[in-house]
Amino acid sequence: MSQEYLLETRKLCRNFKGFAAVYNVSLNVRKGTIHALIGPNGAGKTTCFNLITKFLEPSYGQIYYKGQEITRMAPADIARMGMVRSFQISAVFLDLTVLENIRIALQRKLGNDFHFWRSERNLHSLNPKAFDLLDAVGLREYADTKASELPYGRKRALEIVTTLALEPEMLLLDEPMSGMAREDIGRISALIRQAATNRTVLMVEHNLSVVADLSDYISVLHNGQILAEGTYGQISDNPEVIEAYMGTGHA
């Protein structure tokens, strides 16, 4: 496996009752880049993402992370290696405050034990880092607000920032802008760009303006296969990509 790539797949396939939802997908994600996986509805993006993050087992093919084959590993073991899917680990506790959610994520870096029984004073040592993270996404004013009371966009920001509290080497985001208002999209885009300064990001995203703004490299899926790869400028001028997107509501 190439040392240039953090994540690689080799001829990845997933069949459902004879239907190939993903077929022969060989994906190479370079270290330190934001790599987008896009495609029209039904292209196989979610299935491919679920295979990579081990929510589905492949019918054929291999997956490598940091040069090690992880094809049959469990999601929790992959997370411990530093590859984390946003909602996979960063489950928001709706009855806890925003600050408490961040501190729970920060405690994961201290070991396997959570310190729910400890006094508030003993957890104060986590506050400086927690507030730094909240500042990064404009959530400091919501620190004492229950997660259940957050507006949708702010709740998504909390999910992503709790993942970042784990300090993953590779962050996988499944449609991070889904359902967000314009101002929230700008905030989360800035967070993803900041997060990518010292880690690798793979994201599935429908918003092509976000893809154009953030991505270093793009893989386009169509009918379960990679149709094209390259920069946004390269793939947006590709006649096959334009044809695949016609009638899907995307420009």
N, C-alpha and C positions, 0 to 999 in steps of 0.2 A: 504494500500500500504506500502511496506517495506521502511524504512528510509535509507536502504543501497543503494537503486536504485534512480537515478535521473530521468530516463525515463523508462516507462514500457508500453508495449502494451499487450492487452488481446484478444486473438482469432481474430486478425485483418484480415479482408477479404475485397477484392475488386473484383467485378465481372464486366466484360465488355461483354454485350450481351450474357450472359450465360457462359462465360469463366471466371474461377477463376484465375486471375493473381496473387493474394495473397490470401492464404487460412490458416486461423487459426494460424497466426503468433503471438506468445507470446514472446516478446523480453524484456530482463532486462539489462539495462545499468547501471553499478555501478558508483557511484560518483568517480571522480578523475581518471578515466581510459580512455585509448584509445581503443574503441570498433570498430572493423571492420565488415562490412556486405559485404560478398563476395558470389560469385557463378558464374557458367558458363553463357554465353549469354542466355537471355530469362528466367533467373531464377526468376525474379520478384524483383530484387534489386531496380531498379529505381522507380517502382510502390510503393514499401514499403517505400522508402525514401520520395516520394511525399506525401504519406499518413501521415507520421509522421510530415512532415513540412507543412501540410495542403494545398498543391497544388492540392490534390485530397481529396474527402470525402470518408470515408470507407463505404462499403456496410453493414458491421457488425463489431462489436468489439469496444474496447475502447482504448484510449491513455491517459496516465497519466504522468504529469511532476511535479516534486517536490510534489507528492502526490495529486495533483489536476487534475481532469479530464479535458482534453483540446480537447476532440474528436470533438466538434462542434465549437471550437473557431477559429477566423480568424488568418491568419499568422502574421499580425501586432501586435495583442494582445499577441501572443505567444512570439514574439520577445521582446516585452516590459517586459515579465517575465524573459528574460535572455537566451532564446533558439533561436539561430540565425543560419540560413543557409548561407553559404558563399556568394553565388551570390544573395541571396534574399535581403539583405540589402546593401551589399557592391558594388552596381553598380558603375562602373568606369565611370567618366565623361571624355570622350575622348578628349575634347577640353581644359580641364584644365591640369595644370601640376601635376606631382606626388605629390609634396608638397601640392598643393591646394586640391587634392583629400583627402589626409590624414587629413587636417585641417577641411574639411567638415564633415568627420566621427567623429572627435573629438568634433565638435560643438554639435553633437547629445546628448552628455552627459551633455551639459550645459542647455538643455531645448528644447522646441519645435521650437524656432525661429532660423533661420540661418541669419548670419550677412554679407550677400554679399555686402551690401551697406557700411559697415564700411571700414575705411582706412586700408591699409596694416599694418600700425603701430599698430593699435588696435588688429590685429590678431597675432602679434608677440608673445604674451604670450603662444600661442599654439605650437610654433616652437620647444621648447626643447623636448616635448613629441613626436611631429611628427618626429623629427630627430632620436630619440631613436628607434622608430618603423622602420624607414627607414634603420637604421644601422642593425637592426635585420635580415633584408632580403637582405642586400647589395644593397639597392636602393638609398643611399645618393647621389651618383654621378649622379643620374637621377632626382634629386629633381626639377630641373627647366625644365625638359623635358615633353612635352605633353604626356599624357597617350596613345594617338593614335600612337605615334612614338616608343613606347617600343617594344622590342622583345617579342614574345609570352610568354616565361617563366617568364619574368619580369612583364608582365602585370598580369599573374596569381598570382604572388607574391603580387602585389599591391592589387588585389581583396581580398586576404586572410588577408593582414595586415590592410586594412581598416575595415574589420570585427572585427579584434582584437582590433581596436581602440574603438569599442563600449563596450569593456570589458564584453563580454557575459559570462554567467556561463556555458553554454553548446554550443559547436561549432559543427555544422554539415557540413561535407565536402563531396561533390559529385564528386568523381573521381578527386581529387586535382592534380594528376600527369599526367592526360590525355594530350598527345601531347607534353610532356616536354622532353628536352634533358637531358642527364645523369647529367650534372653539375647542372641543375636547379632542378632535382629530389633531389639531395643531399641537396641543399639549402632549399627547401620547407620541406623536411623531418625534418631537424634541426629546422625549424620554428614551425612545428606541435609539435615536442617533447618539445620545449620550452613552447609553448602555453599550453600544457597539464600539466605543473607543478602546475597550480592553477585553472584548469577547466577540464570539461569532454568533450571528443571528440568522436563523432560517424561519421565514414566515410565509404562511398562506394568506393572501390578501386579495379581495375583490376590487378595492379602490385603486384604480390604475394611476391616479394622480399621486397617491401615497407611494405606490411602487416606483413611479418615475422619480420622485423626490428622494427616496431613501435607499433604493437598491443599488448595490455595486454590480450584481449579476442576477440574471433572471432565467429560470427554466419554465417553458410553457408546456403544459400538458394538454393533450387532446385525445379523446377516446382511449384514455389509459396509457398513452405513450408520450414520450417527449417529442414535441413537434419542432421546437426551436430553442436555442439558448444564446445568451449574449447580454450585452448592455441593453438598457431600455431603448436607446436610439436604434440599435441593431434589430431588436425584435419588433419594434413598432413599425418598421419599414418592410418587414417580412410579409410577402403576399399571402403565404400560407397562414400566418397568424391573423392577418386581417380577415381572411375568409372564415377562419374558425370562430372569430368573434362576431361575425355579422349576424344580426338578429338576436344577440344576447343581451342588448341593452348597454353594452360597453363601447366606448369609443376606441 
